[in-house]
Amino acid sequence: MVLAAGLGKRMQSQSTKLIHAIAGRPMVRHVVEAAKAAGMARTVVVVGSQADEVRRAVGEGDKRIGFAYQDSQRGTGHAVLCAESQLAGYEGDVLILNGDLPALLPETLKTFIEFHRASGAPLGLMTAVLKEPQGYGRVVRTYSGDVSRIVEETDATLEEKAIKEINCGIYCVDAAWLWDPLKRARADNAQREIYLPDLVEILRRDGHKVAAYRHPDADEVLGVNDRRELAAAVRALHRRKANALMDTGVTILDPETTYIDVDVKVASDTVIEPGVMLLGATEIGRGATIGTGSRIADSVVGDGTVVLPYCVITQSRVGRACRIGPFAHLRPDTHLDEEVRLGNFVETKKIRMGQGSKANHLTYLGDAEIGRRANIGAGTITCNFDGVSKLRTVIEDEVFVGSDTQLVAPVRVRRGAFIGAGSTITKDVPAYALALSRAQQVVKEEWARRHGPKARRKSGGSRQDR
């Protein structure tokens, strides 16, 4: 059960904190995925504030995920009770997780569940020790070391606030000891809410033991409550991802400045330079190089491809042994075959470019199909928008397009044709033809002597060109 009904006021956001993105996933999605990876047969997510947004963040299409609704914010205990009908007739352990634990590992949950079952207690909870525990519920123990109760900070005495052991918001409870005891909890606290941690004291009064598993890595099991903690969680997950990739043979020159989302795949022998962002569902092949400051999102980059510094690639596919950049911008639906070269300040959008073709400088290619071994000269533009519709340009195999050419779509340049530099092409070009479109050059002898800057200074004024 994932508790995801709260708003998270300390985030100072119009959106619930649970849908804020961390390393490529909404915060609550990390928790749900950790539970699934730990072997949970079914997950119930309790929603409330911005319920539709949270459902979308979790993923509504998975049949293993159900939703319960908390219609008013009356505390974590009340949130659990709202899910009772979802678990009607269920017998067994229920793992209960706060939805703001994005760094939680499946291995940690497996270890915790094993600890709970070995303890024989109806309820187990996870704790951690913090040097500065402000904001967290404290674990109060008896003189013998047993857990006595959990006290929220707003209800704690000065002596209780000095306790360093905190409640992590992670529980495992036998369903037979969940519903009826929890219904006995009372909202006699500063927040006037029903607290789930009150279950500890209730079961203790009934003569039951409560087992506490103290997790050694507090950073993994801390909730995200404000923007600073959000940034800390982002750093932790990105560093974890970098470590995992380096363990598989990826070179990351500066993990502290590299941001790689959790769902990104990178093959071995790839080199990632400082300041790189690999986002979303990106896949990088074997032996590639991703240059400093590049940002690649939801894209595929093939084996051996070199992406030079400061490139932006979004929702595109780049083939094997290509060379991109520096300062290239591949917009969505760019498809490059093998050995393509796109140079500095080249922008593409909705194009397919064949093997061995190149556009090395200062070019815009949009809504175009470019064949194999074509050369696109510097300053070339496909004029793909007529003010109403986007239109397509086709450049076939082995075409040479001279510099500063405008191709006014819809237009087709057939195989092996040459386009002279400075041309504006508005009609189809036949195969192996030469197309030129230039104004006639005019030369006026001695014009500068009569009308240039020196002539103006001598006359004391300006002259009109004739």
C-alpha positions in Angstrom: 0.0 0.0 0.0 1.4 3.4 -1.1 0.1 6.4 0.7 -0.1 9.2 -1.9 -3.1 11.3 -0.8 -1.2 14.3 0.7 -0.4 17.6 -1.0 3.0 18.4 0.6 2.6 22.0 1.6 6.2 22.5 2.3 7.0 22.2 -1.4 5.3 25.5 -1.9 3.8 24.2 -5.2 0.4 24.1 -6.8 1.1 20.5 -7.6 1.2 17.7 -5.1 4.8 16.8 -4.3 4.2 13.2 -5.3 4.1 14.1 -9.1 7.3 16.2 -9.1 9.8 14.5 -11.4 13.0 12.9 -9.9 15.5 11.3 -12.3 12.9 10.9 -15.0 10.0 9.6 -13.0 7.3 11.2 -10.8 8.2 10.8 -7.2 5.4 8.4 -6.3 6.3 6.2 -9.4 9.7 5.4 -7.9 8.0 4.0 -4.8 5.5 1.9 -6.7 8.2 0.5 -9.0 10.4 -0.4 -5.9 7.4 -2.3 -4.4 6.8 -4.2 -7.6 10.5 -5.0 -8.0 10.5 -6.3 -4.4 7.9 -8.9 -5.4 4.6 -7.4 -4.3 1.7 -9.3 -5.9 -0.5 -6.2 -5.9 -0.2 -2.5 -5.1 -2.9 -0.3 -3.7 -2.2 3.5 -4.0 -4.3 5.7 -1.7 -4.9 9.0 -3.6 -6.6 12.2 -2.5 -5.2 15.6 -3.4 -5.0 15.9 -7.2 -6.1 12.3 -7.5 -6.2 12.2 -11.3 -2.7 13.5 -11.6 -1.3 11.0 -9.2 -3.1 8.1 -11.0 -1.5 9.2 -14.2 1.9 9.5 -12.6 1.6 6.0 -11.2 0.3 4.5 -14.4 -3.4 3.5 -14.6 -2.9 0.7 -17.2 -1.2 -1.8 -14.9 -3.8 -4.3 -13.6 -1.6 -5.1 -10.6 -2.2 -1.5 -9.3 -5.4 -0.5 -7.6 -6.5 2.8 -6.2 -8.3 3.9 -3.0 -9.6 7.4 -2.4 -9.2 9.5 0.7 -11.8 12.2 0.4 -10.4 14.4 3.2 -6.9 14.8 4.7 -7.4 13.2 8.1 -4.0 11.6 8.5 -2.0 8.6 7.5 -4.1 6.2 9.7 -7.3 7.4 8.0 -5.6 7.0 4.6 -4.9 3.3 5.3 -8.5 2.7 6.5 -9.7 4.1 3.2 -8.1 1.2 1.5 -9.8 -1.5 3.6 -12.4 -2.4 0.9 -9.6 -2.9 -1.6 -8.1 -5.6 0.6 -11.3 -7.3 1.8 -10.7 -10.9 2.5 -6.9 -10.6 2.1 -4.9 -12.6 4.6 -1.1 -12.0 4.8 1.4 -9.2 5.2 0.7 -5.7 4.0 3.8 -3.5 3.2 2.8 0.1 3.8 5.0 2.9 2.2 4.8 6.6 2.2 4.7 7.9 -1.4 7.6 10.4 -0.9 10.5 7.9 -0.7 12.0 8.0 -4.2 15.4 6.5 -3.2 13.9 3.3 -1.8 15.6 0.2 -3.1 13.7 -3.1 -3.7 16.5 -5.0 -1.9 15.9 -2.9 1.2 12.2 -3.8 1.1 13.0 -7.5 0.7 15.4 -7.4 3.7 12.8 -5.6 5.8 10.0 -8.1 5.0 12.3 -11.0 5.9 13.1 -9.2 9.2 9.5 -8.7 9.9 8.5 -12.3 9.3 11.5 -13.6 11.3 10.5 -11.4 14.2 7.1 -13.0 14.7 5.6 -9.6 15.5 2.3 -8.5 13.9 3.9 -5.2 13.1 7.3 -4.2 11.9 8.6 -0.7 11.1 11.7 0.7 9.7 13.8 3.3 11.5 17.0 5.3 10.9 19.2 7.5 13.0 19.8 11.1 12.0 22.1 13.8 13.4 19.4 16.4 12.8 16.0 14.6 13.0 13.8 17.7 12.9 10.5 17.2 11.1 10.3 13.4 11.6 8.4 11.3 14.1 10.6 9.9 16.9 10.9 6.3 18.0 10.4 6.0 21.7 11.8 2.9 23.3 11.5 1.2 26.7 14.5 0.8 29.0 14.9 -2.7 27.6 15.1 -1.3 24.0 11.7 -2.4 22.8 9.7 0.0 20.7 7.1 1.7 22.9 5.5 4.2 20.6 6.1 6.7 17.8 5.6 10.4 18.6 5.2 13.1 15.9 7.4 16.1 16.3 4.4 18.5 16.8 3.3 16.4 19.8 6.8 15.6 21.2 8.2 16.9 24.5 11.7 18.5 24.6 13.1 15.2 25.8 11.4 13.3 23.0 12.6 15.8 20.4 16.2 15.0 21.5 15.8 11.4 20.2 17.8 10.8 17.1 16.0 7.6 15.9 13.2 8.5 13.5 10.2 6.7 11.9 10.8 6.2 8.1 7.2 5.7 7.1 7.7 2.1 6.1 5.7 -0.7 7.8 4.9 -4.3 7.4 1.8 -5.6 9.2 -0.2 -8.7 9.3 -3.6 -7.8 7.8 -5.3 -9.6 10.7 -3.8 -7.0 13.1 -4.4 -3.9 10.9 -8.0 -2.9 10.5 -9.6 -3.3 13.9 -6.7 -2.0 16.0 -6.3 1.0 13.7 -10.0 1.9 14.0 -9.3 2.4 17.7 -6.8 5.2 17.0 -8.0 8.7 18.1 -7.3 12.1 16.6 -6.2 13.6 20.0 -3.1 15.3 18.7 -2.0 18.7 17.5 -3.0 18.0 14.0 -6.4 16.5 14.9 -5.5 13.6 12.6 -5.5 9.8 12.8 -1.9 8.7 12.7 -0.8 5.4 11.4 2.1 5.2 13.9 -0.5 5.1 16.7 -0.9 1.5 15.7 2.4 0.8 17.5 1.1 1.9 20.9 -2.3 0.2 20.3 -0.7 -3.2 19.6 1.7 -2.7 22.5 -1.2 -2.1 24.9 -2.8 -5.3 23.6 0.4 -7.2 24.6 2.0 -7.6 21.2 5.6 -7.0 20.2 6.5 -4.4 17.6 9.7 -5.1 15.7 11.9 -2.2 14.5 14.4 -2.6 11.7 17.1 0.1 11.9 18.3 0.8 8.3 22.0 1.8 8.1 21.6 4.2 5.2 19.3 7.0 6.3 19.6 8.9 3.0 17.8 6.1 1.2 14.7 6.0 3.5 14.1 9.8 4.1 11.0 11.4 2.7 11.0 14.4 0.4 9.2 17.3 2.0 10.6 20.5 0.5 12.7 21.7 -2.5 16.0 21.2 -0.8 15.1 17.6 -0.1 13.9 17.2 -3.6 17.3 18.4 -4.9 19.1 16.0 -2.5 16.9 13.1 -3.8 17.7 14.0 -7.4 21.4 14.0 -6.7 21.3 10.7 -4.9 19.4 8.9 -7.7 21.6 10.3 -10.4 24.8 9.3 -8.5 23.3 5.8 -7.9 22.6 5.5 -11.7 26.1 6.7 -12.6 27.7 4.2 -10.2 25.6 1.4 -11.7 26.7 2.3 -15.2 30.3 2.6 -14.3 30.1 -0.9 -12.8 29.0 -2.2 -16.3 31.9 -0.6 -18.2 30.7 3.0 -18.9 33.2 5.8 -18.4 31.7 8.8 -16.7 34.4 11.5 -16.3 32.6 13.5 -13.7 29.6 11.8 -12.0 28.9 14.9 -9.9 27.9 17.0 -12.9 26.3 14.2 -15.0 22.6 13.6 -14.8 21.3 10.2 -16.1 17.7 9.2 -15.5 16.9 5.9 -14.0 15.4 4.4 -17.2 18.3 5.4 -19.5 20.4 2.5 -21.0 24.1 2.9 -21.8 26.3 0.2 -23.3 29.9 -0.5 -22.2 32.9 1.5 -23.5 30.9 4.6 -24.0 32.5 7.8 -22.6 30.3 10.5 -21.0 31.9 13.8 -20.5 31.1 16.3 -17.8 27.8 18.2 -17.8 25.9 15.7 -19.8 22.1 15.1 -19.3 20.7 11.7 -20.5 16.9 11.8 -19.9 13.8 9.7 -20.2 14.0 6.5 -22.3 17.3 7.3 -23.9 19.5 4.5 -25.1 23.2 5.0 -25.9 25.1 2.2 -27.8 28.5 0.7 -27.3 31.7 2.8 -27.7 29.9 6.1 -28.2 31.1 9.4 -26.9 28.7 12.1 -25.5 30.4 15.5 -25.3 30.4 18.1 -22.6 27.1 19.9 -22.0 25.0 17.7 -24.4 21.4 17.0 -23.5 19.8 13.8 -25.0 16.1 13.0 -24.2 14.0 10.0 -25.2 16.4 9.2 -28.1 18.6 6.3 -29.4 22.3 6.9 -30.2 24.0 4.0 -32.1 27.3 2.3 -31.5 30.5 4.3 -32.0 28.7 7.6 -32.6 30.4 10.8 -31.4 28.2 13.6 -30.1 30.4 16.6 -29.7 29.9 19.2 -27.0 26.7 21.2 -26.5 24.3 19.3 -28.6 20.5 18.9 -28.0 18.9 15.7 -29.2 15.2 15.0 -28.5 13.0 12.1 -29.5 15.3 11.1 -32.3 17.3 8.1 -33.6 21.0 8.4 -34.5 22.6 5.5 -36.3 26.0 3.8 -35.9 29.3 5.7 -36.3 27.7 9.1 -36.8 29.3 12.4 -35.9 27.1 15.1 -34.4 27.9 18.7 -33.5 29.2 20.6 -31.8 26.1 22.8 -31.1 23.8 20.7 -33.2 20.1 20.5 -32.5 18.1 17.4 -33.4 14.5 18.0 -32.8 11.8 15.3 -32.6 11.5 12.7 -35.4 15.0 13.1 -36.7 16.2 9.7 -38.0 19.8 9.4 -39.1 21.2 6.3 -40.7 24.8 5.1 -40.3 27.9 7.4 -40.7 25.9 10.6 -41.0 27.6 13.9 -40.2 25.8 16.9 -38.8 28.1 19.7 -37.9 28.1 22.9 -35.9 24.8 24.8 -35.7 22.8 22.4 -37.8 19.2 22.0 -36.8 16.9 19.2 -38.0 13.2 18.3 -37.5 11.2 15.4 -38.9 13.8 14.3 -41.3 15.3 11.0 -42.4 18.9 11.1 -43.6 20.6 8.3 -45.4 23.9 6.6 -44.8 27.0 8.7 -45.3 25.2 12.0 -45.9 26.4 15.2 -44.3 25.5 18.7 -43.4 28.5 20.2 -41.8 27.6 23.8 -41.1 24.8 26.3 -40.3 21.9 24.5 -41.9 18.2 23.9 -41.2 16.6 20.7 -42.4 12.9 20.2 -41.6 10.3 17.9 -43.0 12.7 16.3 -45.4 13.9 13.0 -46.7 17.6 12.9 -47.7 19.1 10.0 -49.4 22.6 8.3 -49.1 25.9 10.1 -49.6 24.2 13.5 -50.1 26.2 16.7 -49.3 24.2 19.6 -47.9 26.2 22.9 -48.1 26.5 25.5 -45.4 23.5 27.8 -44.9 21.1 25.5 -46.7 17.4 25.8 -45.6 14.4 23.6 -46.4 11.6 26.1 -46.5 9.0 23.7 -45.2 6.2 26.1 -44.0 4.0 28.1 -46.4 2.1 29.9 -43.6 -0.6 27.3 -43.5 0.9 23.8 -43.9 4.2 22.0 -43.4 5.4 20.7 -46.7 8.1 18.1 -47.5 11.4 18.2 -49.4 13.0 15.1 -50.9 16.7 15.0 -51.7 17.7 11.8 -53.3 21.0 9.8 -53.2 24.4 11.5 -54.0 22.9 15.0 -54.5 25.2 18.0 -54.0 23.5 21.1 -52.6 25.7 24.2 -52.7 26.0 26.7 -49.9 23.3 29.2 -49.1 20.6 27.3 -50.9 16.8 27.6 -50.2 14.7 24.6 -51.1 11.1 25.7 -51.2 8.8 22.7 -50.4 7.2 20.7 -51.9 10.2 20.0 -54.1 12.3 16.9 -55.1 15.9 16.9 -56.1 16.6 13.6 -57.9 19.6 11.4 -57.7 23.1 12.8 -58.5 21.9 16.4 -59.2 23.9 19.5 -58.3 22.5 22.7 -56.9 24.6 25.8 -57.4 25.5 27.9 -54.4 23.1 30.7 -53.6 20.1 29.1 -55.4 16.4 29.2 -54.6 14.9 26.0 -55.8 11.1 26.0 -56.3 10.8 23.3 -59.0 11.8 19.6 -59.1 15.4 19.0 -60.3 16.0 16.0 -62.7 18.6 13.4 -62.0 22.2 14.4 -62.6 21.1 17.9 -63.7 22.7 21.2 -62.5 20.2 23.7 -61.1 21.0 27.4 -60.7 18.9 30.2 -59.6 20.8 33.5 -59.3 20.4 37.1 -60.2 22.8 38.3 -62.9 26.0 39.8 -61.4 26.5 43.5 -62.2 30.0 45.1 -61.9 30.3 49.0 -62.0 33.9 49.9 -62.6 35.5 52.7 -60.4 32.2 53.1 -58.5 33.9 53.1 -55.1 36.3 56.0 -56.2 33.3 58.2 -57.1 30.7 57.1 -54.5 32.6 55.3 -51.7 33.4 56.6 -48.2 36.5 58.6 -49.2 34.5 60.4 -51.9 31.8 61.3 -49.4 34.3 62.8 -47.0 36.0 64.9 -49.7 32.6 66.3 -50.8 31.5 66.9 -47.2 28.2 65.0 -47.6 26.6 61.8 -48.7 25.9 60.8 -52.3 23.1 58.7 -53.6 24.1 55.6 -55.6 23.2 55.9 -59.2 
